Amino acid sequence: MGLAFGVLHMSPAEFWRLTPRELAAIARATTPQRLPILGRSSLRDLMNRFPDGG
């Protein structure tokens, strides 16, 4: 509801006419994609490639 009212400025009537599929599509299209969570080995590889400090 926050996305529909606050971001897209939909009226309550417009919001309640949406199907769940339409609402999910809107949420996907307007929400930044999240990067996958790094696993321990990926994090270790990055730390080895780009160590902190001098």
C-alpha positions as CSV (number, residue, x, y, z in Angstrom):
1,M,0.0,0.0,0.0
2,G,2.9,2.3,0.7
3,L,4.2,1.8,-2.8
4,A,0.8,2.3,-4.4
5,F,-0.2,5.4,-2.4
6,G,3.2,7.0,-1.5
7,V,5.2,6.4,-4.6
8,L,2.8,5.8,-7.4
9,H,0.1,8.1,-6.0
10,M,-2.7,5.7,-6.8
11,S,-6.2,6.2,-5.5
12,P,-7.5,3.6,-3.1
13,A,-10.0,2.5,-5.8
14,E,-7.1,2.0,-8.2
15,F,-5.1,0.0,-5.6
16,W,-8.0,-2.3,-4.7
17,R,-8.8,-3.1,-8.4
18,L,-5.2,-4.5,-8.9
19,T,-4.8,-8.2,-9.0
20,P,-2.1,-9.8,-6.9
21,R,-0.1,-10.5,-10.1
22,E,-0.4,-6.8,-11.2
23,L,0.7,-5.6,-7.8
24,A,3.7,-8.0,-7.9
25,A,4.7,-6.7,-11.3
26,I,4.6,-3.1,-10.2
27,A,6.7,-3.9,-7.1
28,R,9.3,-5.7,-9.3
29,A,9.4,-2.9,-11.8
30,T,9.8,-0.1,-9.2
31,T,12.1,-1.8,-6.6
32,P,15.8,-1.9,-7.2
33,Q,17.2,-5.3,-7.8
34,R,19.1,-6.7,-4.8
35,L,22.4,-8.3,-5.2
36,P,22.8,-11.9,-4.1
37,I,24.1,-12.4,-0.6
38,L,27.8,-13.3,-0.7
39,G,28.8,-16.7,0.6
40,R,31.7,-17.2,2.9
41,S,34.1,-18.3,0.1
42,S,33.1,-15.4,-2.2
43,L,33.7,-13.0,0.6
44,R,37.1,-14.5,1.3
45,D,38.0,-14.3,-2.3
46,L,37.1,-10.6,-2.4
47,M,39.1,-10.0,0.8
48,N,42.1,-11.6,-0.8
49,R,41.8,-9.7,-4.0
50,F,41.2,-6.3,-2.3
51,P,42.9,-6.3,1.1
52,D,42.4,-3.4,3.5
53,G,45.3,-1.2,4.3
54,G,48.5,-0.2,2.6
